[in-house]
């Protein structure tokens, strides 16, 4: 099974970085966990904030954008790619995984496995972008492993814009989360998958609406455990003495806005953010 994470490994350098791509700032929730679990690794992050959100976009366009992000990071000689975006994972992961010679990890399967492990009643909810929910990727993954599981999915199109505009602490965010999640309160769920890496930034609000009895599954955080396993399996984990370069952060949108959110969420004030253009990185 592990061999399926890449087509055929090239000779990888342990000292190279792990690349993370996302439609915007949401993937920073994955990076935060990676910095905690994998302190020896150098990370390079690219968020497509200029074209966020991906959820409402046609699948073909999401695949194109995901390739542009991927190609940018490939020029950085990354040793592993993490698609830290549920929408991109749902529609582009398999194509990219089969064409790259480095391990490629998505966020859906790790989140699915964690939800099945956590549930006691086999009643699991999924919240995500319109694209992720439309793909039924989580539901298919859950049903393939546990056919008798009750699954209730809900698209939350207003959540990503709230996070991207740095309003996730506001009273508006509280109102939007409450109104959006209201239908799920009648489903008798005991587990809820946060099927978008932006959503952990709204976690306190989501937990308050769903109640303390509902276990929230952060699919992005679960993905880092998978990354750690693959680093060991392919023997490409870095060692402390070789981490002498800083993590890198790139965005296609406003570097200032990105940095404000990154500083807050990562609890850092030293990161540098560079704005990039991706027009020359089409597949």
C-alpha positions, 0 to 999 in steps of 0.5 A: 500500500505504501508504494502507492504514494508515488509512481517510482521514487527518484533518489531523494535527498533527506535534506530537501523540504516538504512542500505544502499546497492549498487554495489559500491560508487553510493549509497553515493548519497542517503546517502548524501540526507539521512544525509540532510533529516534525521539527527537523523538517524544512517546509515550503508552503504555497497558498493560492489566495488570489484564486481562493476558494476552490470549492465552487470552481469546476473540477477541471479548473481545480486540477489545472490550478493544483498542477500550477502550485505543484510545478512551482514547488517541484522547482524547489526540489521538494522531497514530498508533496502534501496537497493540504486542500480537500477540494484539490485532494478530491479531484487532483490527487490521483492524477498528480500522484501517478505522475510524480516520482516523489510521495504525494499525500492528500488529506481525505483518507487520513481524516476518514480513518481518524473519524472511523476510529473516533466514532462510537455510534457510527454516525459521522458528519462531514463539512466541506466546500461545495466541491469537496461535498459534491465529489462525495470523496469522504462519503465514498472513503467512509462507506468503503471501509465501514458500509453501515456507517451513517454519513451526513454531508454539508457544504459550508461555502461561507466558511472559507471567505471568513477565514481568508478575510481574517474574520474568524474571530468576529461576531459575524463568523459566530453567526455564520457558523451557527446558522450554517451548522444548524441542520446537522444538530438534528442528525445525532452525530458523534463525530464531525470531519472538518473536511477543509483545512480552513475550518480548524481556524473556526474550530471553537465556534464549530465545537460550540454549535455542535456540542462537546459530545461531538468529536471534531476530526481535523483532517489536516492534522491527521495527515501529518501523522501519515507524512511522518510515517512516509518519511520513515518508510522511504528513509527521507526524514531530516536530522537536526544538524541539517535543518539550517534553512528557514521554512518558506511561505508563498502566496499568490495574493496579498503577502501582507494579509497572508502574513497577518493570518500566519503570524496569528495562527502559527504564533510566529512573527519572524516568517517572511511571505513572498507573493508569486505569479503562477502563469508560467507553471501550467502543466 
